[in-house]
Amino acid sequence: MGEARKPVRFPGGTLEHMSHPVRVLRHVWIPMRDGVRLSARVWLPADTDEPQPAVMEYIPYRKNDGTAPRDLTLHAAFAAAGYAALRVDNRGSGDSEGIMLDEYHPTEQHDALQILQWLAAQPWCDGSVAMIGKSWGGFNGLQVAALTPPQLKCIVTVCSTDDRYADDVHYLGGSLVASEALPWASTMLCYNARPPDPDVVGPGWREEWFRRMAETPSYIGTWLAHQRRDAYWKHGSVIEDPSGIKAAVLAVGGWADPYRGAVFRLLDELTPLGTPVKGLIGPWAHTYPHQAAPGPAMDFIGECLKWFDRFLRENADQDEELPALRAWIPDPAPFGSDLDERPGRWVVEPTWPPENAERHGFHTCRLIGRHLHLHEPTTGSLTATGDEALLRSPLAIGSAAGNVLQFGDAAGRPGDQAADDGRSHTFTSCPLPEQMEILSRATVELLVDADQPTAQLAVRLCEVTPDGTSRLVTTGALNLTHRESHEEPEPLEPGQAYRVTIPLFATGHAFGAGNRIRLTVSASFWPWLWPSPTPTTVTIHPEGGTLHLPVRTPDPALDGTATAPPRPDPPSPFDVVDVPATRTITWDPVTRTQVVEMTFSDGTTTDRTDGLTRTETELNRFHLTEADPQSAVVECERTDAIGRGAWQTEVRTFSRMTCTEAEFLVVDRLVAYENGVEVFTKSWTTSVPRDLV
């Protein structure tokens, strides 16, 4: 089982420019060894009965209604190019049986290995398989590849990570991500409670629905129980041991997506092992590149087909070799002028690490007083003099940074940073004499002390134009108790100075001539980071502050490589009514309370094929009163209505997280309706001690 059968050779070489009629198997059951059945949808080229290589996407977002319009743009296109394409709902989601116990649970990987074995044995599959996925599907593509299944020849991992603790939506630099952890747990609580489709599973749908609602856990309790980088987070983090990854990896990210650093780490990790790996980073957020926002979008389908042709087909063009990294460098642009599309150009690094050291290197910028000096002094004339900087940061600083996890909508993007710059300690350069480009990961080193055992720092790298507008380039954060290790944090000794290194999210950016580079430091960053337990003053000492910038010199021979625009989407049976995201920030000067409220929605999707309709909404609300870190509150509301004709269901969840100096407190509530009548309710109460967070 799994041994490759010879694929049919279509005339004309590779398939990327060919179009085949497509047939769809709307519902296919995949049996697991424990008796659970997983639900899948399959797209096949309709003009051949010969087995073909297969492409698989394996996620928990419901193939029938959740991601159905997006799935069509991928898998129908792959089938039209001659591949078998498979979209599987994870155990406990959509029509798949069972319970989803957690994200990236060991059961998920075990199921994936069985799916691959089943897939390779199908008469329409030749035994060679690729996995593709964005976010969850990008995560599990890497995780499954690390198990070295023989059927898996290549993967395309988009907006994913190799490190679940340091580079996901739960913890950032050892601090709890307030803006994402509970909201994501609330979303999954709602998702996991949605019913299967009676037209697929039959009369047992209601029993399965109620079992899901009764047995699904609230994930936030588990995530809060692991505030350090322990074995829980190491599971599924392929950075722990990437040697098992033999399948070729195309790693894709976007500069507006928090997972972009994984592209560089995968290049670093897999290249020395001899595993084929390439990187692609564009201007977009947490989206597939053919649907990119902000643009420009690209022919991502064509990129995937080249990758599949190369590693799945015997008739692949073995002479074609992609560069190690292709990245979009945004050009300087007036703030707010690039909401739809960011001006810039593609740049190329043929090898990794880059061979031409003269074009690459870190500029060490000295941070003294309020000044950022772009070059390390060689004469010793520039000395670290000046007063210490005392950070008693306003707790509500940070809302101008937008969302950690962005999907391209204007409401989630960063705003002008100037106001928050004014409430932070800043280091600002002189106007740049010429344009300067950076590409990769920057770091900041500071000498600091604090007056409490627990404290945090947030840094922002900005570009400041002559009119004072401050554009956010990238950010970083560090819980100072995690200064040496995320696995074994240690409390601070008040008054003792520590030299700390703060990594920033990887970035590509061109600072314009005449503009200034600014680094800002604050001791709070809400609602990105949950505040430290008590009011804290952090002192920045003048000695030894440095910013390491990954400067890149343009090369006209390599830069400016064009990419094709997206291909037209195939005809769709889905009607989609979009609802714009919103973001409002209110400030009460009397109570000194800030409220940040955000709404998101998948809108309403209707499948004209069978009348299935889904409507989804999300609301996140963040409360904070200045000078009181224990006033932090996160509230989340979710609704998901799914129905067809006389069958109508709705699931609602409500989640609220608060804190004391000693613990985190969470209350969750789930309510379900059938044809407008409440039929189920359940509540969870969670209390978890704070562990230096």
C-alpha positions in Angstrom: 0.0 0.0 0.0 1.3 3.4 -0.9 3.7 2.2 -3.6 3.4 4.6 -6.5 1.7 3.4 -9.6 2.7 4.9 -12.9 0.6 7.9 -13.8 -0.9 8.5 -17.2 1.2 10.8 -19.4 -1.0 13.5 -20.9 0.2 14.9 -24.2 2.0 18.1 -24.2 4.3 17.7 -21.2 3.3 19.2 -17.8 -0.3 19.8 -16.9 -0.1 23.4 -15.6 -1.4 24.9 -18.9 -4.0 22.2 -19.6 -7.7 22.1 -18.6 -9.6 18.9 -17.9 -13.3 18.6 -17.2 -13.8 18.0 -13.5 -16.1 15.6 -11.7 -16.9 16.0 -8.0 -17.5 13.3 -5.4 -19.4 15.5 -2.9 -19.3 13.1 0.1 -16.8 10.3 0.5 -16.3 8.3 3.8 -12.8 7.5 4.9 -12.7 4.7 7.6 -10.3 5.0 10.6 -9.1 1.9 12.4 -11.1 2.8 15.6 -14.4 2.8 13.6 -14.7 6.5 13.2 -15.4 7.8 9.7 -14.0 11.0 8.3 -15.9 13.0 5.6 -14.2 14.1 2.4 -14.9 15.8 -0.9 -13.0 14.7 -4.0 -12.4 16.5 -7.3 -11.1 14.4 -10.2 -10.2 14.9 -13.8 -13.2 13.5 -15.6 -11.5 12.6 -18.9 -9.4 9.7 -17.6 -9.8 6.6 -15.4 -6.1 6.3 -15.0 -4.7 6.9 -11.5 -3.2 10.3 -10.8 -1.2 12.0 -8.0 -3.3 13.4 -5.3 -3.4 16.7 -3.4 -4.9 16.7 0.1 -6.1 19.5 2.4 -7.0 18.4 5.9 -8.7 21.0 8.2 -11.6 21.4 10.6 -13.5 24.2 8.9 -16.4 22.2 7.2 -16.1 21.3 3.5 -19.8 21.7 2.9 -20.2 25.3 4.0 -17.3 26.7 6.0 -14.5 26.9 3.4 -16.5 25.5 0.4 -16.1 28.6 -1.8 -12.4 28.8 -1.1 -11.9 25.0 -1.6 -13.4 25.3 -5.0 -10.7 27.8 -6.1 -8.0 25.4 -5.1 -9.1 21.8 -5.6 -11.2 22.3 -8.7 -8.2 24.0 -10.3 -5.9 21.1 -9.3 -8.3 18.6 -10.8 -8.6 20.7 -14.0 -4.8 20.3 -14.2 -5.0 16.6 -14.0 -4.6 15.9 -10.2 -6.9 14.2 -7.8 -7.8 16.6 -5.1 -9.1 15.8 -1.6 -10.6 18.0 1.1 -11.0 16.2 4.4 -12.8 17.4 7.5 -10.9 16.6 10.7 -12.4 14.2 13.2 -15.2 15.9 15.1 -15.8 18.6 12.4 -18.2 19.0 9.6 -19.7 15.5 8.8 -16.7 13.6 10.2 -17.5 11.5 13.3 -15.8 11.7 16.7 -14.7 14.6 18.9 -12.0 17.2 18.3 -10.2 17.2 21.6 -7.7 20.0 20.9 -5.8 21.6 18.0 -3.1 19.4 16.6 -4.0 16.6 19.0 -1.9 13.3 18.4 -5.1 11.7 17.1 -5.1 14.3 14.3 -1.7 13.1 13.0 -2.6 9.4 13.5 -5.8 10.0 11.4 -3.7 11.8 8.7 -1.4 8.8 8.3 -4.5 6.5 7.8 -5.9 9.0 5.3 -2.7 8.9 3.3 -2.8 5.1 3.3 -6.4 5.0 2.2 -5.8 7.7 -0.4 -2.8 5.8 -2.0 -5.0 2.7 -2.3 -7.8 4.4 -4.3 -8.1 3.5 -7.9 -8.0 7.2 -9.0 -4.7 7.8 -7.0 -1.3 6.6 -8.2 0.1 6.5 -4.7 2.0 9.8 -4.6 0.4 12.6 -2.5 1.0 16.3 -1.7 -0.5 18.1 1.3 -1.5 21.8 1.1 -3.0 24.1 3.7 -3.1 27.6 5.2 -2.9 28.1 8.9 -4.3 24.8 10.5 -3.7 22.9 7.3 -0.2 24.4 7.0 0.6 23.4 10.6 -0.5 19.8 10.1 1.2 19.5 6.7 4.5 20.1 8.5 3.5 17.8 11.4 2.5 14.9 9.1 5.6 15.4 7.0 7.8 15.1 10.1 6.4 11.6 10.5 7.9 10.6 7.1 4.9 8.8 5.6 6.0 7.2 2.3 3.1 8.5 0.3 3.8 12.1 1.0 6.2 13.6 -1.6 5.8 17.3 -1.1 3.8 19.9 0.9 2.8 23.5 0.4 2.5 25.1 3.9 1.0 28.6 4.0 0.9 30.9 7.0 2.0 28.2 9.4 4.7 27.7 12.0 7.3 25.1 13.2 7.1 26.4 16.8 3.7 26.2 18.5 4.7 28.1 21.6 7.0 30.9 20.4 5.1 31.6 17.1 1.4 31.1 17.4 -1.6 32.9 18.8 -1.3 31.8 22.4 2.0 33.2 23.7 4.3 35.8 22.3 7.7 36.2 23.9 6.4 34.4 26.9 3.4 36.7 27.4 -0.2 35.6 26.9 -1.6 37.0 23.7 -4.8 38.6 25.0 -6.1 39.6 21.6 -6.0 36.1 20.2 -5.9 33.3 22.8 -9.4 33.6 24.2 -10.9 34.8 20.9 -9.5 31.7 19.1 -10.6 29.4 21.8 -14.1 30.9 21.7 -14.2 30.4 17.9 -13.2 26.8 18.2 -15.7 26.2 21.0 -18.4 27.4 18.6 -17.0 25.6 15.6 -16.8 22.2 17.4 -20.4 22.5 18.5 -21.8 22.8 14.9 -24.0 19.9 13.7 -23.3 17.5 10.9 -25.5 17.6 7.8 -28.6 15.4 7.9 -28.4 15.0 4.1 -25.0 13.4 4.6 -25.1 11.4 7.8 -28.8 10.6 7.9 -31.1 10.4 10.9 -28.2 10.0 13.4 -27.2 13.6 12.8 -28.9 14.9 16.0 -27.4 12.3 18.3 -24.0 13.1 16.9 -24.6 16.9 17.3 -25.6 16.5 20.9 -22.6 14.3 21.6 -20.3 16.9 20.1 -21.8 19.7 22.3 -21.6 17.6 25.4 -18.1 16.3 25.0 -16.2 19.1 23.3 -13.7 20.8 25.7 -13.0 24.4 26.2 -9.5 24.8 24.8 -8.5 27.9 26.7 -8.2 26.0 30.0 -5.6 23.6 28.4 -3.6 26.5 26.9 -3.6 28.4 30.2 -2.4 25.3 32.0 0.8 25.4 29.9 2.3 28.9 30.3 5.8 27.6 29.6 7.2 26.0 26.6 6.7 22.4 27.8 6.0 19.0 26.2 2.5 20.1 25.4 3.8 22.8 23.0 6.7 20.8 21.8 4.3 18.3 20.4 3.5 19.4 16.8 6.5 21.8 16.8 8.6 20.4 14.0 11.5 22.7 15.0 12.1 20.1 17.8 13.3 17.6 15.2 12.9 18.5 11.5 15.0 15.6 10.4 11.9 13.5 9.7 10.8 15.9 7.0 11.8 14.3 3.7 8.9 15.7 1.6 9.8 18.8 -0.4 8.5 21.9 1.4 7.2 25.1 -0.2 6.9 27.5 2.7 4.6 30.6 2.0 4.1 33.6 4.2 3.0 37.2 4.2 4.4 40.4 5.8 1.1 41.1 7.4 0.8 37.6 8.9 2.4 36.7 12.2 3.7 33.3 11.0 6.0 34.7 8.4 9.2 34.0 10.4 8.6 30.3 9.9 9.6 30.7 6.3 13.1 31.7 7.3 13.4 29.1 10.0 12.3 26.3 7.6 15.0 27.5 5.2 17.5 27.5 8.0 16.4 24.1 9.4 15.8 22.0 6.2 18.5 23.3 3.8 21.4 21.7 5.8 19.4 18.4 5.9 19.2 18.2 2.1 15.4 18.4 2.2 14.1 20.4 -0.8 12.7 23.7 0.6 11.8 27.0 -1.0 10.4 30.2 0.5 7.8 32.6 -0.8 6.7 35.8 1.1 4.3 38.4 -0.3 2.6 41.6 1.1 -0.5 39.7 2.1 -2.1 38.8 5.4 -3.4 35.5 6.7 -4.8 34.5 3.2 -4.0 32.3 0.3 -1.9 34.3 -2.2 -4.4 34.0 -5.0 -6.9 35.7 -2.8 -4.3 38.1 -1.2 -5.2 41.1 0.8 -3.5 43.5 0.7 -2.3 42.9 -2.9 -0.8 42.3 -5.3 -2.2 38.8 -5.5 -0.4 36.2 -7.6 -1.0 33.0 -9.6 -0.6 30.8 -6.5 -2.4 28.0 -8.3 0.3 28.0 -10.9 3.0 28.0 -8.2 1.4 25.0 -6.6 1.1 23.1 -9.9 4.8 23.7 -10.7 5.6 22.3 -7.3 3.4 19.3 -7.7 4.6 18.6 -11.3 8.2 18.7 -10.0 7.7 16.3 -7.1 4.7 14.2 -7.9 5.1 13.5 -11.7 7.7 11.5 -13.6 7.3 13.9 -16.5 8.1 17.0 -14.4 10.6 19.4 -15.8 13.6 18.4 -13.7 15.7 21.3 -15.1 13.6 24.0 -13.6 14.9 25.2 -10.2 13.2 27.8 -8.1 15.3 30.3 -6.1 15.6 29.6 -2.4 13.6 32.7 -1.5 11.3 35.1 -3.3 10.1 38.0 -1.3 8.1 41.2 -1.8 9.8 44.3 -0.7 7.2 47.1 -0.2 8.3 50.5 -1.5 7.8 53.7 0.5 4.3 54.9 0.1 2.1 57.6 1.8 0.4 56.2 4.8 -3.1 54.9 4.0 -2.5 54.9 0.3 -1.9 51.1 0.1 -5.0 49.6 1.7 -5.8 47.6 -1.4 -2.4 47.1 -2.9 1.1 47.8 -1.6 3.6 49.2 -4.2 6.9 47.3 -4.3 8.8 44.7 -6.2 9.8 41.0 -5.9 13.3 40.2 -4.9 15.2 36.9 -5.2 17.8 35.0 -3.2 19.1 32.2 -5.4 20.6 30.2 -2.5 20.1 29.9 1.3 21.9 31.2 3.2 22.6 34.0 0.6 26.0 33.6 -0.9 26.8 37.2 -1.5 27.8 38.5 1.9 28.5 42.0 0.5 24.8 42.4 -0.2 23.6 41.1 3.2 24.5 41.8 6.8 23.3 43.2 10.0 23.8 46.9 10.7 24.3 47.4 14.4 22.5 50.6 15.4 23.3 52.1 18.8 20.4 53.2 21.0 21.4 56.1 23.2 19.1 58.6 24.9 16.4 59.3 22.3 18.7 58.7 19.3 19.2 55.7 17.0 22.6 55.8 15.4 22.7 53.8 12.2 26.3 52.7 12.3 28.4 51.1 15.0 31.1 53.7 15.9 34.7 52.6 15.1 36.5 55.5 16.8 34.9 55.1 20.2 33.7 58.7 20.0 30.1 57.7 20.4 29.6 56.7 24.0 26.7 55.5 26.0 25.9 58.6 28.0 22.7 60.1 29.2 20.0 59.4 31.7 18.2 56.2 32.4 14.8 55.9 30.8 12.0 55.0 33.2 9.0 53.2 31.6 5.8 53.5 33.5 3.9 52.8 30.4 0.2 53.5 30.1 -1.5 50.1 30.2 -3.7 51.0 27.2 -0.9 51.6 24.8 -0.9 49.4 21.7 -4.3 49.5 20.2 -3.0 51.4 17.1 -1.0 48.3 16.2 -4.0 46.6 14.7 -4.5 42.9 15.1 -1.8 40.3 15.7 -3.6 37.9 13.3 -4.8 39.9 10.2 -6.9 38.7 7.3 -6.4 41.7 5.1 -9.4 43.8 6.1 -8.7 47.5 6.8 -10.2 47.2 10.3 -7.4 44.9 11.4 -4.4 46.8 10.0 -2.1 49.0 12.0 -2.9 52.7 12.2 -0.6 55.7 12.6 1.8 54.9 15.5 2.6 58.6 16.3 0.3 58.8 19.4 1.7 55.5 20.9 5.2 56.6 20.0 4.6 59.7 22.2 3.7 57.5 25.1 6.7 55.2 24.7 10.5 55.6 25.0 11.7 56.2 21.5 15.0 56.0 19.6 14.9 57.9 16.3 17.5 58.2 13.6 18.4 61.2 11.5 16.7 61.4 8.1 18.1 58.7 5.8 20.3 60.0 3.0 19.1 57.2 0.7 16.6 54.4 0.6 17.5 51.4 2.9 16.1 47.9 2.6 15.8 45.2 5.2 14.9 41.6 4.7 14.7 38.9 7.5 14.7 39.1 11.3 15.8 42.1 13.4 16.6 41.9 17.1 17.0 44.4 19.9 19.4 44.2 22.8 18.7 46.3 25.9 20.1 46.6 29.4 17.1 46.8 31.8 15.9 46.4 35.3 12.4 46.3 36.9 10.9 47.0 40.3 8.7 43.9 40.3 9.4 40.2 39.8 7.4 40.1 36.6 7.5 42.6 33.7 7.3 42.7 30.0 8.6 44.8 27.1 7.2 45.5 23.7 9.1 47.0 20.9 8.0 48.5 17.6 10.1 49.3 14.5 8.5 52.2 12.6 9.2 54.5 9.6 8.6 58.2 10.3 7.9 60.5 7.5 8.7 64.3 7.6 5.1 65.1 8.5 5.4 63.0 11.7 3.4 60.0 10.5 4.7 56.8 12.0 4.2 53.5 10.0 4.5 50.2 11.8 7.1 48.0 10.2 7.4 45.2 12.7 7.0 44.3 16.4 8.5 42.2 19.1 7.8 41.3 22.7 9.5 39.7 25.7 8.2 38.6 29.1 11.3 39.5 31.1 11.0 36.4 33.3 11.6 34.4 30.0 14.8 36.3 29.2 16.9 33.1 29.3 14.4 30.4 28.5 10.7 29.9 27.6 11.0 26.5 29.3 12.4 27.6 32.7 11.5 31.2 33.3 12.8 32.9 36.4 11.4 35.9 38.3 13.3 39.2 38.2 15.3 40.5 41.1 14.0 44.1 41.5 16.8 46.6 40.8 19.1 44.1 39.2 20.1 44.9 35.6 19.7 42.3 32.9 20.9 42.3 29.3 18.0 41.0 27.2 17.5 40.2 23.5 14.0 40.8 22.0 13.4 39.2 18.6 11.1 41.0 16.1 8.8 39.5 13.6 10.6 38.9 10.3 10.0 41.6 7.8 10.9 43.0 4.4 10.7 46.8 4.1 12.2 49.7 2.2 12.8 52.8 4.3 12.5 55.9 2.1 15.2 58.5 1.6 14.5 61.5 3.9 12.4 59.3 6.3 13.6 58.3 9.8 13.8 54.9 11.5 12.3 54.7 14.9 12.4 52.0 17.6 9.9 52.3 20.5 9.9 50.5 23.8 7.0 50.2 26.2 6.3 48.1 29.3 2.8 47.2 28.2 1.0 46.5 24.9 -2.7 46.0 25.1 -4.7 44.3 23.7 -1.9 42.3 22.2 -0.4 41.2 25.5 -2.1 40.5 28.8 -0.7 43.0 31.3 1.9 42.0 34.0 0.2 41.1 37.4 1.1 44.4 39.1 2.0 48.0 38.1 5.6 47.9 37.0 8.4 50.4 36.2 11.1 49.2 33.9 14.4 51.1 33.6 16.3 51.2 30.3 20.0 51.8 31.0 22.0 53.8 28.4 24.8 51.2 28.2 24.7 48.6 25.4 21.4 49.3 23.7 21.5 48.0 20.1 19.2 47.3 17.2 20.4 44.7 14.7 18.8 45.4 11.3 19.1 42.8 8.4 20.1 45.2 5.7 20.0 44.0 2.1 21.6 45.8 -0.9 19.4 45.6 -4.1 20.8 43.7 -7.1 19.2 44.7 -10.4 20.2 41.4 -11.9 18.1 39.5 -9.4 15.4 41.9 -8.2 12.2 42.9 -9.9 11.2 39.3 -11.0 7.6 39.5 -12.1 4.9 37.0 -11.0 1.7 36.2 -12.9 -1.6 37.6 -11.7 -4.2 35.2 -10.2 -6.0 32.8 -12.6 -9.8 33.3 -12.9 -11.7 31.3 -10.3 -13.8 28.4 -11.7 -17.6 28.8 -11.9 -19.0 28.7 -8.5 -22.4 27.5 -7.2 -22.0 29.6 -4.0 -23.7 32.9 -3.3 -21.6 34.9 -0.7 -22.8 38.0 1.0 -19.8 39.7 2.7 -19.9 41.7 5.9 -17.1 44.2 6.5 -15.0 43.9 9.6 -15.2 46.8 12.1 -12.9 48.1 14.8 -13.8 50.9 17.3 -11.8 52.3 20.2 -13.4 54.4 22.9 -11.8 56.2 25.8 -13.6 57.4 28.9 -11.4 60.2 30.4 -13.3 60.2 33.7 -12.9 56.5 34.5 -9.7 56.3 32.4 -11.1 53.1 30.7 -10.5 52.0 27.2 -12.7 49.7 25.2 -11.6 48.1 22.0 -14.4 46.3 20.1 -14.0 44.3 16.9 -16.5 42.5 14.7 -15.8 39.9 12.0 -18.0 37.8 9.9 -17.8 35.2 7.2 -21.1 36.7 6.0 -23.8 34.4 4.5 -22.9 31.6 2.1 -25.6 29.7 0.2 -24.9 26.6 -1.9 -27.3 26.7 -4.9 -26.6 23.0 -5.5 -28.5 21.9 -2.4 -29.7 25.0 -0.6 -27.3 24.7 2.4 -26.8 28.2 4.0 -24.4 29.3 6.7 -24.2 32.7 8.5 -21.4 33.4 11.0 -20.5 36.4 13.2 -17.8 37.2 15.7 -17.4 39.9 18.3 -14.4 40.6 20.5 -14.3 43.2 23.2 -11.3 44.3 25.3 -11.7 46.4 28.5 -8.8 48.0 30.5 -8.6 50.7 33.1 -5.3 52.7 33.3 -3.0 51.9 36.2 -4.9 48.7 37.1 -3.6 45.6 35.3 -6.2 43.5 37.1 -8.9 45.4 35.3 -8.2 43.6 32.0 -11.2 41.9 30.5 -11.6 40.0 27.2 -15.1 39.1 26.0 -16.1 37.1 23.0 -19.4 36.3 21.3 -19.9 33.9 18.4 -22.9 32.8 16.3 -23.0 30.2 13.6 -26.3 29.4 11.9 -26.5 26.5 9.5 -29.6 25.2 7.8 -31.5 24.1 4.7 -35.2 24.5 4.3 -37.1 23.2 7.4 -33.8 22.2 9.0 -32.3 25.2 10.9 -29.7 25.2 13.6 -27.7 27.9 15.4 -24.9 27.7 17.9 -23.9 30.7 20.1 -20.9 30.9 22.5 -20.0 33.5 25.1 -16.5 33.7 26.7 -15.2 36.1 29.3 -11.6 36.2 30.7 -10.5 38.2 33.7 -7.6 38.0 36.1 -6.3 38.6 39.6 -2.7 39.1 40.6 -2.5 35.3 41.2 -4.7 33.6 38.6 -6.6 33.8 35.2 -10.4 33.3 35.3 -12.5 32.2 32.3 -16.2 31.6 31.9 -17.6 30.0 28.8 -21.2 29.3 27.8 -22.6 27.4 24.8 -26.2 27.6 23.7 -27.7 25.8 20.7 -31.0 26.2 18.9 -33.0 24.0 16.6 -35.6 25.7 14.4 -35.5 28.7 16.8 -36.0 26.6 20.0 -33.2 26.4 22.6 -32.2 22.7 22.8 -28.9 22.6 24.6 -26.8 24.7 27.0 -23.5 24.1 28.8 -21.1 26.3 30.9 -17.5 26.0 31.8 -15.6 27.8 34.6 -11.8 27.8 34.5 -9.3 29.0 37.1 -5.6 28.7 36.4 -2.7 30.1 38.5 -0.5 32.6 36.8 3.0 31.2 36.2 5.2 34.4 35.9 2.9 35.6 33.1 
